[in-house]
Amino acid sequence: MNHFGLFAHGESFDPDAFLAATTLRFDEVWHKGDKGRGHPRSNGVRKILGDGITTPLHEQERIAIDYIVANRDGLKALARAPGVAAFILGLQYHIVLDESTVGFCMGPSAGLMSRALDIGIEPIFYVTLDRASRGRRSRAAAEPIDVSD
């Protein structure tokens, strides 16, 4: 699943009213109870910013910063819209692990964090893992893992 994008939702959020009053455009709009979405418990909007599986993390941050800067006022309004309970910027880090990997930590760059704080969005890292099996390591898993992105 692609997690690189932003979304806002809440049980009492009215996405239709928000969309009527903004220039922002979204790729998904849903309403509580929509059958096509598995009967969600909230109303919301989602903007896909790119392919999180194939786009390197540093490039996702650059794209996100550019989008935030270009849409700052609209995004600040979304963060303050009545009923919005969660406003999240999803970044996706896809990593191939080998058996020697014990763990890692990560967080947003200072540039992304300052812009996130400015508009009121929470950056979340969705980490997807590929595990190299014992005795069969992929080429990517055999190379050192750089988590500094």
Buried (B, 14 or more C-beta within 10 A) or exposed (E): EBBBBBBBBBEEBBBEEBBEEBEBEBEEBBBBEEEEEEEBEBBBBBBBBBEBEEBEBEEBBBBBBEBBEEBEEBBBBBBEBEBBEBBBBBBBBBBBBBEEBEEEEEEBBEEBEEBBEBBBBEBEBBEEEEEBEEEEBEEEBEEEBEEEB
